[in-house]
Amino acid sequence: MAKITTERLILRNFQEKDAEDLFDYLSKPSVNCFSKEKINTLEEAISETKKRSKDEFQLAIELSQENKVIGHVFADFKKPDTYAVGWQFNETYGGKGYATEAASALFNYLFDQEDARRIYAYVEDDNFPSQKLCERLGMRKEGCFQEFISFVNHADGTPKYENTYQYAILKKEWALQQRNQ
């Protein structure tokens, strides 16, 4: 994927130099769905940045003025013309509009350059920041999958199943929304 720039951000492929920043937020995932991505050491973070650098749809989000990675966005192609998307951010940088800016740039790229017809995201029912982000992006809540998936276990070792919302937006809806802004 090409490098994407916005007013304050650069969305780009991961580089090994991003390991410390990646470790900063993946060492303490804020929601259960990212618990399997937890990184425990800087060495693991270096390995993870190398792996992500080879995936064109895993993009580091860098503050352009500070050369600091504050999160990432990702897209997963689903034939014939749909993308599942997601994001994870360093909570230290929350509340400044970076998530909306980064996700909007990703959506623009997927709709305009990759000719996506539809973009969707899964969001757990207790992940209010991501739900609000989906709504700011103009995505519609299409439904809730009850006890859809398990990322962590209860204290007794049994799976803790998460209720998960699906949000989506079509290319024509995105285009209309962009024209009306």
Secondary structure as UniProt FT lines:
FT   STRAND          4..5
FT   STRAND          9..13
FT   HELIX           16..18
FT   HELIX           19..26
FT   HELIX           32..37
FT   HELIX           42..53
FT   TURN            56..57
FT   STRAND          58..63
FT   TURN            64..67
FT   STRAND          68..78
FT   TURN            79..81
FT   STRAND          82..89
FT   HELIX           91..93
FT   TURN            94..95
FT   HELIX           98..112
FT   STRAND          118..124
FT   TURN            125..126
FT   HELIX           128..136
FT   TURN            137..138
FT   STRAND          140..153
FT   TURN            155..156
FT   STRAND          159..170
FT   HELIX           171..179
//
